[in-house]
Amino acid sequence: MKSLLSLLPLFELLTVSAVVVSCSNSEARFAKEVPGVWQGTPEMFSDSQAGSATIVDTFTFDPVVETPNSTLTGNVTITGMVNTTTQIVGDSSFIEPLSLSVAAHTTISGTWTVTDDDEISLSLDPGSLSVAVDPDAVLVNGTDLPLGAPAIDSIRPAACKNIEQSIRAALTARYASMAKLDDVKVKGKLLKYEINEQDFVLTRQ
């Protein structure tokens, strides 16, 4: 009995070691499933009386490397295709408000880290966020345009700058809220995750 009792600490140590190895292996397997290009579906990220905006995100997860502190970390880039509508009011050139439809391309980069076998933390650099609005792609709709195309052309640069600033502010807040992806599951061509108990689905490209 004495020799059996003396072996119990060894059995406990082996059991703990087996659990640690198992967790480590499951995280490593998970880390291999995520890398690639994944595209989301249109999401509303701004909605007010002044206008609304939707975005389609495309995540590019690079393969991870093991850091000196044994975390699995890789680079991530998120590109976005934004469509937004807004109004211009109070311009003396136009009797009625103008409705502008604008397309923009956005990019932000950072790192992704495996924090569990179904959790990912994102560290996105707000300073890397770029927003590109094409002035030539601005579509204008109005009921009364007395000054014609020249007047519209004159407001495009300022309108695009204001829209770019609005998109940047809204996306900075949006990406800051994406610090943690919970309950991440890769099933075939789908990657499912939660943020603040809201479900999202990406499709492998």
C-alpha positions as CSV (number, residue, x, y, z in Angstrom):
1,M,0.0,0.0,0.0
2,K,2.8,2.4,0.8
3,S,4.5,1.9,-2.6
4,L,1.1,2.5,-4.3
5,L,0.6,5.7,-2.4
6,S,4.1,6.9,-3.3
7,L,3.2,6.4,-7.0
8,L,0.0,8.6,-6.8
9,P,1.8,11.9,-7.3
10,L,3.5,10.5,-10.4
11,F,0.1,9.4,-11.8
12,E,-1.3,12.9,-11.1
13,L,1.7,14.5,-12.8
14,L,1.3,12.2,-15.9
15,T,-2.5,13.0,-16.0
16,V,-1.8,16.8,-15.9
17,S,0.9,16.5,-18.6
18,A,-1.5,14.5,-20.8
19,V,-4.1,17.3,-20.5
20,V,-1.6,20.0,-21.3
21,V,-0.4,18.1,-24.4
22,S,-3.9,17.5,-25.5
23,C,-4.9,21.2,-25.2
24,S,-1.7,22.2,-27.0
25,N,-2.4,19.7,-29.8
26,S,-6.0,20.8,-30.2
27,E,-5.0,24.5,-30.4
28,A,-2.3,23.6,-33.0
29,R,-4.9,21.7,-35.1
30,F,-7.3,24.6,-34.9
31,A,-4.5,27.0,-35.9
32,K,-4.0,25.0,-39.1
33,E,-7.7,25.1,-40.1
34,V,-8.0,28.9,-40.0
35,P,-5.4,30.3,-42.4
36,G,-6.7,31.4,-45.8
37,V,-9.1,33.9,-47.4
38,W,-12.6,34.1,-46.0
39,Q,-15.4,36.4,-47.1
40,G,-18.4,37.6,-45.1
41,T,-21.9,38.8,-46.1
42,P,-23.1,42.4,-46.2
43,E,-23.3,43.9,-42.8
44,M,-24.8,47.3,-41.8
45,F,-22.3,49.3,-39.8
46,S,-23.9,52.7,-40.0
47,D,-27.6,53.6,-40.1
48,S,-29.0,57.1,-39.3
49,Q,-31.2,59.8,-40.8
50,A,-28.1,61.1,-42.6
51,G,-27.5,57.9,-44.4
52,S,-26.5,54.2,-44.1
53,A,-23.6,52.1,-45.0
54,T,-22.9,48.4,-45.5
55,I,-19.7,46.4,-45.8
56,V,-18.5,43.0,-47.0
57,D,-15.4,42.0,-45.1
58,T,-12.7,39.6,-46.6
59,F,-10.3,38.2,-44.0
60,T,-6.9,36.9,-45.0
61,F,-5.4,34.9,-42.1
62,D,-1.7,34.1,-42.6
63,P,-0.3,30.9,-41.0
64,V,0.7,31.2,-37.4
65,V,4.1,30.9,-35.9
66,E,4.9,30.0,-32.3
67,T,6.3,32.9,-30.4
68,P,8.9,32.6,-27.6
69,N,6.1,32.7,-25.0
70,S,4.4,29.7,-26.8
71,T,1.5,31.6,-28.3
72,L,0.4,30.9,-31.9
73,T,0.2,34.2,-33.7
74,G,0.0,35.2,-37.4
75,N,-0.8,38.3,-39.5
76,V,-4.3,39.2,-40.6
77,T,-5.6,41.6,-43.2
78,I,-9.2,42.6,-43.5
79,T,-10.4,44.3,-46.7
80,G,-13.8,45.7,-47.1
81,M,-16.2,46.7,-49.9
82,V,-18.4,49.5,-48.6
83,N,-21.6,50.9,-50.1
84,T,-23.1,54.0,-48.5
85,T,-25.8,56.4,-49.2
86,T,-26.1,59.9,-47.8
87,Q,-27.8,63.2,-48.4
88,I,-26.5,66.7,-49.0
89,V,-28.8,69.4,-47.7
90,G,-28.6,73.2,-47.4
91,D,-26.6,73.7,-50.6
92,S,-27.9,76.8,-52.4
93,S,-27.1,75.2,-55.8
94,F,-30.0,72.7,-55.4
95,I,-33.6,73.2,-54.5
96,E,-34.0,69.6,-53.2
97,P,-31.6,67.5,-51.1
98,L,-29.2,65.4,-53.1
99,S,-28.9,61.6,-52.4
100,L,-25.4,60.3,-53.0
101,S,-24.5,56.6,-53.5
102,V,-20.8,55.9,-52.9
103,A,-18.6,52.8,-53.1
104,A,-15.4,52.6,-51.1
105,H,-12.6,50.1,-50.6
106,T,-11.1,49.7,-47.1
107,T,-8.1,47.8,-45.6
108,I,-6.9,47.2,-42.0
109,S,-4.2,44.9,-40.8
110,G,-3.0,43.4,-37.6
111,T,-2.4,40.0,-36.0
112,W,-4.5,37.0,-34.9
113,T,-3.7,34.8,-32.0
114,V,-5.1,31.4,-31.0
115,T,-6.2,31.8,-27.3
116,D,-8.1,28.4,-27.1
117,D,-9.1,25.6,-29.5
118,D,-12.2,27.7,-30.5
119,E,-11.2,31.3,-29.7
120,I,-9.2,33.9,-31.6
121,S,-8.0,37.3,-30.4
122,L,-7.6,40.0,-33.0
123,S,-5.2,42.9,-32.6
124,L,-6.0,45.3,-35.4
125,D,-3.9,48.5,-35.9
126,P,-6.3,51.5,-36.3
127,G,-3.4,53.4,-37.8
128,S,-3.3,50.9,-40.7
129,L,-6.9,51.6,-41.7
130,S,-7.2,53.0,-45.2
131,V,-10.4,54.2,-46.9
132,A,-10.4,54.9,-50.6
133,V,-13.4,56.6,-52.2
134,D,-13.5,57.0,-56.0
135,P,-15.0,60.5,-56.8
136,D,-15.9,59.2,-60.3
137,A,-17.9,56.4,-58.8
138,V,-20.2,58.7,-56.9
139,L,-23.8,58.5,-58.1
140,V,-26.1,61.4,-57.6
141,N,-29.9,61.4,-57.5
142,G,-31.9,64.6,-57.0
143,T,-35.4,65.8,-58.0
144,D,-34.3,69.2,-59.2
145,L,-30.8,70.0,-60.5
146,P,-31.0,73.5,-62.0
147,L,-27.3,73.9,-62.5
148,G,-26.7,70.5,-64.1
149,A,-23.5,68.4,-64.1
150,P,-21.0,71.2,-63.4
151,A,-22.7,71.9,-60.0
152,I,-22.6,68.2,-59.2
153,D,-19.0,67.9,-60.1
154,S,-18.2,70.9,-57.8
155,I,-19.5,69.1,-54.7
156,R,-18.0,65.7,-55.4
157,P,-14.5,66.3,-53.9
158,A,-15.9,67.8,-50.6
159,A,-18.6,65.2,-50.4
160,C,-16.2,62.3,-50.9
161,K,-13.9,63.7,-48.2
162,N,-16.7,63.9,-45.7
163,I,-17.9,60.5,-46.6
164,E,-14.4,59.1,-46.2
165,Q,-14.1,60.6,-42.8
166,S,-17.5,59.2,-41.7
167,I,-16.6,55.7,-43.0
168,R,-13.2,55.8,-41.2
169,A,-14.8,56.9,-37.9
170,A,-17.5,54.2,-38.0
171,L,-15.0,51.4,-39.0
172,T,-12.5,52.4,-36.4
173,A,-15.2,51.8,-33.8
174,R,-16.4,48.6,-35.5
175,Y,-13.0,47.0,-35.8
176,A,-12.2,47.9,-32.2
177,S,-15.2,45.8,-31.1
178,M,-13.8,42.8,-33.0
179,A,-11.0,42.1,-30.5
180,K,-12.2,38.5,-29.7
181,L,-13.9,35.9,-31.9
182,D,-15.7,33.3,-29.7
183,D,-16.9,29.8,-30.5
184,V,-15.0,29.6,-33.7
185,K,-15.7,26.6,-35.8
186,V,-14.3,25.6,-39.2
187,K,-16.7,23.3,-41.1
188,G,-15.7,22.7,-44.7
189,K,-15.8,26.0,-46.5
190,L,-17.5,27.8,-43.6
191,L,-15.9,29.6,-40.7
192,K,-18.5,30.4,-38.0
193,Y,-17.8,32.6,-35.0
194,E,-19.5,34.9,-32.4
195,I,-18.9,38.4,-31.2
196,N,-20.8,39.5,-28.2
197,E,-23.2,36.5,-28.7
198,Q,-24.0,37.6,-32.3
199,D,-23.3,34.9,-34.9
200,F,-21.3,35.5,-38.1
201,V,-20.4,33.2,-41.0
202,L,-17.4,33.5,-43.5
203,T,-17.0,31.5,-46.6
204,R,-13.6,30.2,-47.8
205,Q,-12.6,31.8,-51.1
